[in-house]
Amino acid sequence: MEEHPKVQIKGIREGLLITLEEESWPDARAALLEHVINQADFLRGGRLILDIGNHVLHAAELGQLRDMLSENGLSLWAVLSGSPVTQQNAQTLGLATRITKPTPERTAPSQETALSGEQAVLVRRTLRSGFSLQHIGHVIVIGDVNPGSEIVAGGDIVVWGRLRGMVHAGAQGEEAAVVCALDLSPTQLRIAGQIAVTPKRRGRSLPEMARLIDGQVVAEPWNPKGK
Amino acid sequence: MAAKVVTVTSGKGGVGKTTATANLASALAAENLKVVCIDADIGLRNLDVVLGLENRIVYDLVDVVEGRCRLRQAMIRDKRLPELYLIPAAQTRDKSAVSPSDMVRLCDELRPDCDWVLIDSPAGIERGFRNAIAPADIVIVITNPEVSAVRDADRIIGLIEAEEKGPARLIINRLKPAMVKREEMLSPDDVLELLAVELIGIVPEDENVTLSINRGLPIVLDGKSRAGLAFRNIAARLRGEQVPFLDLNDQGGLLGRLARLIRPGGA
């Protein structure tokens, strides 16, 4: 494959992996477009996987990039990035952020399942349908989780709002993980390897916590005195 | 005369995007504002049919984008409402024929010479949707008060916010107040509780709408229709007027007045 100081293209099983070297985003983008458009006939029809390293991109910038590539007949399928913000923005636009094999150029993210407090992510907005939030540690959402959205966390999940989507706590096998919400009405709730559906709610909703007791998912109203 | 570009979208198909686009455009044109409608649903065009202009199509949006005609040549002028123009979609191509930047360029060319540009978005979340929202200043999302439509509306609002084209404004279309009362249909409050966006209008279900589509005569031109009145009110709100929402439980007419007399405690 052709080598270019700033842009490398490599054919892998999942598609065409394009790696950008670290530098300012406008330069990297210009180099990418120039290089890719020159080779458009050759690249057309392939799935493009773009590895942008640690650049942080807005959803609007990613969208524009995807549109510019598609104007040249190229389809952007996945964006690989070390930045969680870019990953989330890419996911919101429906782009993949992982491919099955780890890329050779970048090191795979740490496999540690630490449940210490430092590994939590806090999101302050409502998750709309189609949004997927994935994190290796704990997840806290201040806002609602709408039906059709999902949270997959290695640790606990706390929703300060209405939980009406799908959640999976302890996704890497941690059976002590819990799910808390002001209104616990998920379409589906999973803790470690157990799956549960919500029974039809009667009356007003109360803050509740769901956890595994003897291998079963149990939801209890929050009662600080009872523990 | 710098125009505002409004895209009407929904996610789900069949909720009333084309009907709403045709009616909002007609209502604005009836107020002597110059309106250009664009049908962005390439391959499945409908806006021409609903406006009653399908027999007059010579050039379409794809002809303009591919340079086979000038923009003015593709604009069909409505005979009933002389301030209303339509740029129809192509029926024999598909959404890949046009790109988001084509749409932005086209709207930039239209902006200096008209008051409003209304774009009828296709259903879905792919290229056709992205084409339609690319040039938008305002995005209107239409939904029906029904669970599957609201799910899709939530998704589309998320995408609109992600593309930084928000905040979206909502039209709840085809509401049946009697069913809402019997708790057989979602109420506007139920819908807003999930979608959490600004409501710009509620349009009641009206059998006359089907007739108006088949005849190519937008329902806003029918003075007796509640749906027509609702669309006229939405057009007024787009123009910045404060219009109170219709009381959809008001039956109107002699039967309504009798019902109100009989109710204990008076009207």
Interface residues (C-beta under 8 A of the other chain):
Chain A: H58 A59 A60 G63 D67 M68 S70 E71 N89 T92 L93 G94 T126 R128 S129 G130 F131 D144 N146 P147 G148
Chain B: S99 P100 S101 I125 R127 R130 A134 R151 D152 D154 R155 I157 G158 L159 E161 A162 E163 E164 L194 A196
